[in-house]
Amino acid sequence: MKSVQAYFRNENEAEDVKVSLQALSVRDVRVEMVPESNTNLWDLIRDTFSRSNAYDEDHHNPHVVEFQVEEGQYAQAEAIVKENNGHIQ
């Protein structure tokens, strides 16, 4: 199993990915809001999404989806994340 952390602009995108990932062999899927107190992570997320022109200060409430996926299905999980505007760190 491979552990993955994928970051999204908001809760809706994160929850959509959580549902989509259920088609794969995943476990321990969690969706959590990124705490504002974690300024280093906030800066990283802002920089990541601003490069993709997807960062909107007014509609940005970053969430992380953490999960474990079978090694053989990692590429599929990565594609699901990317299709839903997410970024894997």
N, CA, C and O atoms as a GROMACS GRO file, in nm:
protein
  356
    1MET      N    1   0.085  -0.119   0.000
    1MET     CA    2   0.000   0.000   0.000
    1MET      C    3   0.088   0.124   0.000
    1MET      O    4   0.194   0.128   0.064
    2LYS      N    5   0.044   0.222  -0.072
    2LYS     CA    6   0.116   0.349  -0.081
    2LYS      C    7   0.030   0.457  -0.016
    2LYS      O    8  -0.089   0.468  -0.045
    3SER      N    9   0.090   0.537   0.073
    3SER     CA   10   0.019   0.648   0.138
    3SER      C   11   0.024   0.770   0.049
    3SER      O   12   0.128   0.802  -0.009
    4VAL      N   13  -0.090   0.840   0.038
    4VAL     CA   14  -0.101   0.955  -0.051
    4VAL      C   15  -0.166   1.071   0.024
    4VAL      O   16  -0.259   1.051   0.103
    5GLN      N   17  -0.117   1.191  -0.002
    5GLN     CA   18  -0.180   1.314   0.043
    5GLN      C   19  -0.206   1.399  -0.080
    5GLN      O   20  -0.113   1.435  -0.152
    6ALA      N   21  -0.332   1.431  -0.104
    6ALA     CA   22  -0.369   1.512  -0.220
    6ALA      C   23  -0.439   1.638  -0.170
    6ALA      O   24  -0.526   1.632  -0.083
    7TYR      N   25  -0.400   1.751  -0.226
    7TYR     CA   26  -0.452   1.880  -0.181
    7TYR      C   27  -0.547   1.939  -0.283
    7TYR      O   28  -0.527   1.930  -0.404
    8PHE      N   29  -0.653   2.001  -0.230
    8PHE     CA   30  -0.759   2.058  -0.314
    8PHE      C   31  -0.794   2.198  -0.267
    8PHE      O   32  -0.771   2.233  -0.151
    9ARG      N   33  -0.851   2.278  -0.358
    9ARG     CA   34  -0.886   2.416  -0.327
    9ARG      C   35  -0.999   2.426  -0.226
    9ARG      O   36  -1.005   2.522  -0.149
   10ASN      N   37  -1.088   2.327  -0.226
   10ASN     CA   38  -1.203   2.337  -0.136
   10ASN      C   39  -1.256   2.198  -0.100
   10ASN      O   40  -1.211   2.096  -0.153
   11GLU      N   41  -1.351   2.197  -0.010
   11GLU     CA   42  -1.406   2.071   0.040
   11GLU      C   43  -1.482   1.995  -0.067
   11GLU      O   44  -1.476   1.872  -0.070
   12ASN      N   45  -1.554   2.064  -0.155
   12ASN     CA   46  -1.631   1.997  -0.259
   12ASN      C   47  -1.542   1.912  -0.349
   12ASN      O   48  -1.574   1.796  -0.378
   13GLU      N   49  -1.430   1.970  -0.393
   13GLU     CA   50  -1.338   1.894  -0.478
   13GLU      C   51  -1.283   1.773  -0.402
   13GLU      O   52  -1.272   1.664  -0.459
   14ALA      N   53  -1.248   1.792  -0.276
   14ALA     CA   54  -1.193   1.683  -0.196
   14ALA      C   55  -1.296   1.571  -0.177
   14ALA      O   56  -1.262   1.454  -0.188
   15GLU      N   57  -1.419   1.607  -0.149
   15GLU     CA   58  -1.524   1.506  -0.129
   15GLU      C   59  -1.555   1.432  -0.259
   15GLU      O   60  -1.582   1.312  -0.257
   16ASP      N   61  -1.552   1.503  -0.373
   16ASP     CA   62  -1.574   1.437  -0.502
   16ASP      C   63  -1.468   1.331  -0.528
   16ASP      O   64  -1.498   1.222  -0.576
   17VAL      N   65  -1.342   1.363  -0.495
   17VAL     CA   66  -1.234   1.267  -0.514
   17VAL      C   67  -1.251   1.149  -0.421
   17VAL      O   68  -1.226   1.034  -0.459
   18LYS      N   69  -1.292   1.175  -0.299
   18LYS     CA   70  -1.314   1.066  -0.202
   18LYS      C   71  -1.411   0.964  -0.261
   18LYS      O   72  -1.388   0.843  -0.251
   19VAL      N   73  -1.518   1.011  -0.321
   19VAL     CA   74  -1.618   0.922  -0.381
   19VAL      C   75  -1.557   0.848  -0.501
   19VAL      O   76  -1.574   0.727  -0.514
   20SER      N   77  -1.486   0.920  -0.587
   20SER     CA   78  -1.427   0.859  -0.706
   20SER      C   79  -1.324   0.752  -0.671
   20SER      O   80  -1.311   0.652  -0.742
   21LEU      N   81  -1.251   0.773  -0.564
   21LEU     CA   82  -1.147   0.678  -0.524
   21LEU      C   83  -1.204   0.544  -0.480
   21LEU      O   84  -1.133   0.444  -0.479
   22GLN      N   85  -1.330   0.540  -0.443
   22GLN     CA   86  -1.392   0.416  -0.394
   22GLN      C   87  -1.394   0.307  -0.501
   22GLN      O   88  -1.411   0.190  -0.469
   23ALA      N   89  -1.376   0.345  -0.629
   23ALA     CA   90  -1.371   0.246  -0.736
   23ALA      C   91  -1.239   0.168  -0.737
   23ALA      O   92  -1.225   0.067  -0.805
   24LEU      N   93  -1.141   0.218  -0.660
   24LEU     CA   94  -1.009   0.154  -0.652
   24LEU      C   95  -0.994   0.081  -0.520
   24LEU      O   96  -1.079   0.088  -0.432
   25SER      N   97  -0.883   0.010  -0.507
   25SER     CA   98  -0.851  -0.057  -0.381
   25SER      C   99  -0.783   0.042  -0.289
   25SER      O  100  -0.661   0.043  -0.275
   26VAL      N  101  -0.864   0.125  -0.225
   26VAL     CA  102  -0.813   0.225  -0.131
   26VAL      C  103  -0.866   0.194   0.008
   26VAL      O  104  -0.967   0.126   0.025
   27ARG      N  105  -0.796   0.248   0.106
   27ARG     CA  106  -0.847   0.236   0.243
   27ARG      C  107  -0.801   0.356   0.323
   27ARG      O  108  -0.712   0.431   0.282
   28ASP      N  109  -0.863   0.372   0.437
   28ASP     CA  110  -0.832   0.482   0.528
   28ASP      C  111  -0.842   0.618   0.459
   28ASP      O  112  -0.755   0.704   0.477
   29VAL      N  113  -0.948   0.639   0.381
   29VAL     CA  114  -0.966   0.766   0.311
   29VAL      C  115  -1.022   0.868   0.408
   29VAL      O  116  -1.126   0.847   0.471
   30ARG      N  117  -0.951   0.982   0.420
   30ARG     CA  118  -0.993   1.090   0.509
   30ARG      C  119  -0.987   1.222   0.434
   30ARG      O  120  -0.897   1.247   0.355
   31VAL      N  121  -1.086   1.306   0.462
   31VAL     CA  122  -1.087   1.442   0.409
   31VAL      C  123  -1.079   1.536   0.528
   31VAL      O  124  -1.159   1.527   0.621
   32GLU      N  125  -0.981   1.626   0.525
   32GLU     CA  126  -0.963   1.719   0.636
   32GLU      C  127  -0.931   1.857   0.581
   32GLU      O  128  -0.868   1.872   0.477
   33MET      N  129  -0.975   1.957   0.655
   33MET     CA  130  -0.940   2.094   0.621
   33MET      C  131  -0.796   2.120   0.663
   33MET      O  132  -0.753   2.074   0.769
   34VAL      N  133  -0.723   2.192   0.581
   34VAL     CA  134  -0.586   2.229   0.616
   34VAL      C  135  -0.594   2.343   0.718
   34VAL      O  136  -0.652   2.447   0.688
   35PRO      N  137  -0.538   2.325   0.837
   35PRO     CA  138  -0.548   2.429   0.940
   35PRO      C  139  -0.477   2.558   0.897
   35PRO      O  140  -0.366   2.554   0.844
   36GLU      N  141  -0.543   2.670   0.922
   36GLU     CA  142  -0.484   2.799   0.887
   36GLU      C  143  -0.357   2.826   0.967
   36GLU      O  144  -0.273   2.906   0.924
   37SER      N  145  -0.342   2.761   1.080
   37SER     CA  146  -0.223   2.781   1.162
   37SER      C  147  -0.098   2.720   1.098
   37SER      O  148   0.014   2.753   1.138
   38ASN      N  149  -0.116   2.633   1.000
   38ASN     CA  150  -0.003   2.571   0.931
   38ASN      C  151   0.038   2.660   0.814
   38ASN      O  152   0.009   2.628   0.699
   39THR      N  153   0.105   2.771   0.845
   39THR     CA  154   0.137   2.871   0.743
   39THR      C  155   0.229   2.818   0.635
   39THR      O  156   0.216   2.858   0.519
   40ASN      N  157   0.321   2.729   0.667
   40ASN     CA  158   0.409   2.673   0.564
   40ASN      C  159   0.329   2.595   0.461
   40ASN      O  160   0.353   2.607   0.341
   41LEU      N  161   0.235   2.515   0.508
   41LEU     CA  162   0.153   2.437   0.416
   41LEU      C  163   0.060   2.529   0.337
   41LEU      O  164   0.040   2.507   0.217
   42TRP      N  165   0.004   2.631   0.401
   42TRP     CA  166  -0.081   2.727   0.330
   42TRP      C  167  -0.004   2.794   0.218
   42TRP      O  168  -0.055   2.809   0.107
   43ASP      N  169   0.120   2.835   0.247
   43ASP     CA  170   0.203   2.898   0.144
   43ASP      C  171   0.229   2.803   0.028
   43ASP      O  172   0.221   2.843  -0.088
   44LEU      N  173   0.259   2.678   0.060
   44LEU     CA  174   0.282   2.578  -0.044
   44LEU      C  175   0.158   2.559  -0.130
   44LEU      O  176   0.168   2.555  -0.252
   45ILE      N  177   0.043   2.548  -0.066
   45ILE     CA  178  -0.082   2.528  -0.140
   45ILE      C  179  -0.112   2.650  -0.227
   45ILE      O  180  -0.148   2.635  -0.344
   46ARG      N  181  -0.097   2.769  -0.171
   46ARG     CA  182  -0.124   2.890  -0.249
   46ARG      C  183  -0.032   2.895  -0.371
   46ARG      O  184  -0.077   2.925  -0.482
   47ASP      N  185   0.096   2.867  -0.352
   47ASP     CA  186   0.191   2.869  -0.462
   47ASP      C  187   0.158   2.763  -0.566
   47ASP      O  188   0.166   2.789  -0.686
   48THR      N  189   0.121   2.644  -0.522
   48THR     CA  190   0.086   2.535  -0.614
   48THR      C  191  -0.034   2.572  -0.699
   48THR      O  192  -0.031   2.555  -0.821
   49PHE      N  193  -0.140   2.622  -0.636
   49PHE     CA  194  -0.260   2.652  -0.711
   49PHE      C  195  -0.248   2.782  -0.790
   49PHE      O  196  -0.316   2.797  -0.892
   50SER      N  197  -0.166   2.875  -0.747
   50SER     CA  198  -0.152   3.000  -0.823
   50SER      C  199  -0.078   2.974  -0.954
   50SER      O  200  -0.104   3.042  -1.053
   51ARG      N  201   0.011   2.877  -0.956
   51ARG     CA  202   0.081   2.840  -1.080
   51ARG      C  203  -0.015   2.782  -1.182
   51ARG      O  204   0.007   2.793  -1.302
   52SER      N  205  -0.122   2.720  -1.134
   52SER     CA  206  -0.219   2.658  -1.226
   52SER      C  207  -0.336   2.751  -1.255
   52SER      O  208  -0.435   2.710  -1.314
   53ASN      N  209  -0.324   2.877  -1.213
   53ASN     CA  210  -0.431   2.976  -1.232
   53ASN      C  211  -0.562   2.932  -1.170
   53ASN      O  212  -0.669   2.974  -1.213
   54ALA      N  213  -0.554   2.848  -1.068
   54ALA     CA  214  -0.676   2.796  -1.005
   54ALA      C  215  -0.693   2.852  -0.863
   54ALA      O  216  -0.779   2.807  -0.788
   55TYR      N  217  -0.611   2.950  -0.827
   55TYR     CA  218  -0.618   3.003  -0.691
   55TYR      C  219  -0.704   3.127  -0.689
   55TYR      O  220  -0.676   3.224  -0.760
   56ASP      N  221  -0.807   3.125  -0.609
   56ASP     CA  222  -0.897   3.239  -0.593
   56ASP      C  223  -0.907   3.265  -0.443
   56ASP      O  224  -0.965   3.186  -0.369
   57GLU      N  225  -0.850   3.377  -0.399
   57GLU     CA  226  -0.843   3.410  -0.256
   57GLU      C  227  -0.980   3.402  -0.188
   57GLU      O  228  -0.988   3.362  -0.072
   58ASP      N  229  -1.086   3.440  -0.258
   58ASP     CA  230  -1.219   3.444  -0.198
   58ASP      C  231  -1.286   3.307  -0.189
   58ASP      O  232  -1.376   3.288  -0.107
   59HIS      N  233  -1.244   3.212  -0.269
   59HIS     CA  234  -1.307   3.080  -0.272
   59HIS      C  235  -1.208   2.969  -0.242
   59HIS      O  236  -1.218   2.858  -0.295
   60HIS      N  237  -1.113   2.999  -0.156
   60HIS     CA  238  -1.007   2.903  -0.128
   60HIS      C  239  -1.017   2.856   0.017
   60HIS      O  240  -0.997   2.934   0.110
   61ASN      N  241  -1.046   2.731   0.033
   61ASN     CA  242  -1.060   2.669   0.164
   61ASN      C  243  -0.994   2.532   0.154
   61ASN      O  244  -1.063   2.430   0.150
   62PRO      N  245  -0.860   2.528   0.152
   62PRO     CA  246  -0.790   2.404   0.116
   62PRO      C  247  -0.821   2.286   0.207
   62PRO      O  248  -0.834   2.298   0.329
   63HIS      N  249  -0.833   2.172   0.140
   63HIS     CA  250  -0.856   2.045   0.208
   63HIS      C  251  -0.755   1.944   0.157
   63HIS      O  252  -0.705   1.954   0.046
   64VAL      N  253  -0.728   1.848   0.241
   64VAL     CA  254  -0.638   1.739   0.204
   64VAL      C  255  -0.717   1.608   0.210
   64VAL      O  256  -0.798   1.586   0.301
   65VAL      N  257  -0.692   1.523   0.111
   65VAL     CA  258  -0.747   1.388   0.111
   65VAL      C  259  -0.629   1.295   0.133
   65VAL      O  260  -0.536   1.292   0.053
   66GLU      N  261  -0.634   1.220   0.241
   66GLU     CA  262  -0.530   1.124   0.271
   66GLU      C  263  -0.588   0.984   0.254
   66GLU      O  264  -0.700   0.957   0.297
   67PHE      N  265  -0.510   0.897   0.191
   67PHE     CA  266  -0.558   0.761   0.169
   67PHE      C  267  -0.440   0.669   0.140
   67PHE      O  268  -0.328   0.714   0.116
   68GLN      N  269  -0.470   0.541   0.142
   68GLN     CA  270  -0.373   0.439   0.104
   68GLN      C  271  -0.430   0.367  -0.017
   68GLN      O  272  -0.549   0.335  -0.023
   69VAL      N  273  -0.342   0.340  -0.113
   69VAL     CA  274  -0.386   0.274  -0.237
   69VAL      C  275  -0.285   0.164  -0.270
   69VAL      O  276  -0.166   0.175  -0.240
   70GLU      N  277  -0.335   0.059  -0.333
   70GLU     CA  278  -0.246  -0.048  -0.379
   70GLU      C  279  -0.147   0.010  -0.479
   70GLU      O  280  -0.183   0.094  -0.562
   71GLU      N  281  -0.022  -0.034  -0.473
   71GLU     CA  282   0.084   0.017  -0.561
   71GLU      C  283   0.042   0.012  -0.708
   71GLU      O  284   0.068   0.106  -0.783
   72GLY      N  285  -0.022  -0.095  -0.748
   72GLY     CA  286  -0.062  -0.113  -0.888
   72GLY      C  287  -0.172  -0.018  -0.933
   72GLY      O  288  -0.197  -0.006  -1.053
   73GLN      N  289  -0.238   0.047  -0.840
   73GLN     CA  290  -0.346   0.139  -0.875
   73GLN      C  291  -0.311   0.285  -0.847
   73GLN      O  292  -0.395   0.374  -0.858
   74TYR      N  293  -0.184   0.308  -0.811
   74TYR     CA  294  -0.143   0.445  -0.781
   74TYR      C  295  -0.163   0.538  -0.901
   74TYR      O  296  -0.212   0.650  -0.883
   75ALA      N  297  -0.127   0.495  -1.020
   75ALA     CA  298  -0.141   0.581  -1.139
   75ALA      C  299  -0.287   0.618  -1.161
   75ALA      O  300  -0.317   0.731  -1.200
   76GLN      N  301  -0.378   0.525  -1.137
   76GLN     CA  302  -0.521   0.554  -1.152
   76GLN      C  303  -0.566   0.654  -1.046
   76GLN      O  304  -0.642   0.746  -1.076
   77ALA      N  305  -0.519   0.638  -0.924
   77ALA     CA  306  -0.554   0.731  -0.817
   77ALA      C  307  -0.500   0.870  -0.849
   77ALA      O  308  -0.569   0.970  -0.829
   78GLU      N  309  -0.378   0.876  -0.897
   78GLU     CA  310  -0.317   1.004  -0.934
   78GLU      C  311  -0.398   1.072  -1.046
   78GLU      O  312  -0.417   1.194  -1.042
   79ALA      N  313  -0.445   0.995  -1.142
   79ALA     CA  314  -0.526   1.051  -1.251
   79ALA      C  315  -0.658   1.107  -1.197
   79ALA      O  316  -0.703   1.213  -1.241
   80ILE      N  317  -0.720   1.037  -1.104
   80ILE     CA  318  -0.845   1.085  -1.044
   80ILE      C  319  -0.820   1.218  -0.972
   80ILE      O  320  -0.900   1.311  -0.985
   81VAL      N  321  -0.712   1.227  -0.898
   81VAL     CA  322  -0.678   1.350  -0.827
   81VAL      C  323  -0.660   1.465  -0.925
   81VAL      O  324  -0.716   1.573  -0.907
   82LYS      N  325  -0.582   1.442  -1.029
   82LYS     CA  326  -0.554   1.547  -1.127
   82LYS      C  327  -0.679   1.590  -1.203
   82LYS      O  328  -0.698   1.708  -1.230
   83GLU      N  329  -0.766   1.494  -1.237
   83GLU     CA  330  -0.891   1.526  -1.307
   83GLU      C  331  -0.982   1.616  -1.224
   83GLU      O  332  -1.069   1.685  -1.277
   84ASN      N  333  -0.961   1.614  -1.094
   84ASN     CA  334  -1.044   1.692  -1.003
   84ASN      C  335  -0.968   1.812  -0.944
   84ASN      O  336  -1.000   1.858  -0.835
   85ASN      N  337  -0.869   1.860  -1.019
   85ASN     CA  338  -0.793   1.980  -0.983
   85ASN      C  339  -0.711   1.966  -0.855
   85ASN      O  340  -0.685   2.065  -0.787
   86GLY      N  341  -0.671   1.845  -0.822
   86GLY     CA  342  -0.591   1.824  -0.703
   86GLY      C  343  -0.443   1.812  -0.734
   86GLY      O  344  -0.404   1.795  -0.849
   87HIS      N  345  -0.363   1.821  -0.629
   87HIS     CA  346  -0.218   1.810  -0.640
   87HIS      C  347  -0.167   1.717  -0.532
   87HIS      O  348  -0.202   1.730  -0.414
   88ILE      N  349  -0.084   1.622  -0.572
   88ILE     CA  350  -0.024   1.528  -0.478
   88ILE      C  351   0.112   1.578  -0.439
   88ILE      O  352   0.192   1.617  -0.524
   89GLN      N  353   0.140   1.578  -0.309
   89GLN     CA  354   0.270   1.618  -0.257
   89GLN      C  355   0.348   1.496  -0.222
   89GLN      O  356   0.462   1.505  -0.176
   0.00000   0.00000   0.00000
